[in-house]
Amino acid sequence: MWLKLGISKPKVLGNELRKITKAKQAEKLEKEKAKIAKKRKLAKSEAEIMFGCLKQEFIISAKEGRYDWFCNLDYFKKIMKENNLHSDKYYLYVELEKICERNNIRTSVLAGTYNFCWD
């Protein structure tokens, strides 16, 4: 009826609320993406340092005749703390996994234990 009279359609509260919510969600999503990008960038730079530390452990393990090296989460955190690494553990592990892959070292995590294998 309002179209025939040239009157604009009345605003419905639900439509306005959806519009506001979509805008706010898009804003939150952009902020979250920026935070994740920042965490990944930090982890990427620190993964090289972490790999250098772990490389020494790998060499010791290989000299003992073993084809793998593993540590628990507490030891992983200890290495991070000793080397002043502040990355998120998950993102650091993801970047470390990429470095290990380039060096033909398989990685896995099971029940808080990090395993590195080069057999």
URRANOR-V817652 format. One record per residue. N is the residue number from 0. OMEGA is omega as a letter, one per 20 degrees, with the letter a starting at -180 (NA if undefined). BURIAL is I if it has 16 or more other ideal C-beta (glycine too) atoms within 10 Angstrom, else O. D_FIRST is the distance of its C-alpha to the first C-alpha in Angstrom with 2 decimals. Layout:
# URRANOR-V817652
N OMEGA BURIAL D_FIRST
N OMEGA BURIAL D_FIRST
This chain:
# URRANOR-V817652
0 a O 0.00
1 r O 3.81
2 r O 5.40
3 a O 5.39
4 a O 6.64
5 r O 8.88
6 r O 8.60
7 a O 10.10
8 r O 9.23
9 r O 11.19
10 r O 14.66
11 a O 15.94
12 a O 19.65
13 r O 20.72
14 r O 19.54
15 r O 21.37
16 r O 24.38
17 a O 24.61
18 r O 24.60
19 a O 27.35
20 r O 29.31
21 r O 29.36
22 a O 30.67
23 r O 33.29
24 r O 34.39
25 r O 34.87
26 r O 36.95
27 r O 39.04
28 r O 39.61
29 r O 40.94
30 a O 43.25
31 r O 44.50
32 r O 45.21
33 r O 47.15
34 r O 49.19
35 r O 50.04
36 r O 51.07
37 r O 53.32
38 a O 54.90
39 r I 55.55
40 r O 57.12
41 a I 59.44
42 a I 60.33
43 a I 61.11
44 a O 63.61
45 a I 65.16
46 r I 65.45
47 r O 68.28
48 a I 70.20
49 r I 69.64
50 r I 70.81
51 r O 73.93
52 a O 74.72
53 r I 74.09
54 r O 76.14
55 r O 79.22
56 r O 78.49
57 a I 78.03
58 r O 81.39
59 r O 83.15
60 r I 81.70
61 r O 82.73
62 r O 86.24
63 r O 86.44
64 a O 85.74
65 r O 82.18
66 r O 79.25
67 r O 76.60
68 r I 75.90
69 r I 73.55
70 r I 72.61
71 a O 70.48
72 a O 67.56
73 r O 69.81
74 r O 72.20
75 r I 69.34
76 r O 68.09
77 r O 71.68
78 r I 72.05
79 a I 68.81
80 a O 70.04
81 a O 73.51
82 r O 72.06
83 r O 69.49
84 a I 66.51
85 a O 63.20
86 r I 60.82
87 a O 58.67
88 a O 60.90
89 a O 58.35
90 r I 57.67
91 r I 61.40
92 r I 62.25
93 r I 59.72
94 r I 61.30
95 r I 64.77
96 r I 64.02
97 r O 63.28
98 r I 66.60
99 r I 68.46
100 r O 66.98
101 a O 68.30
102 r O 71.69
103 r O 71.72
104 r I 71.34
105 r O 69.02
106 r I 67.22
107 r O 65.65
108 r O 64.62
109 r O 65.22
110 r O 65.08
111 r O 65.53
112 r O 68.37
113 a I 68.20
114 r O 70.31
115 a I 71.50
116 a O 73.42
117 a O 75.23
118 NA O 77.07
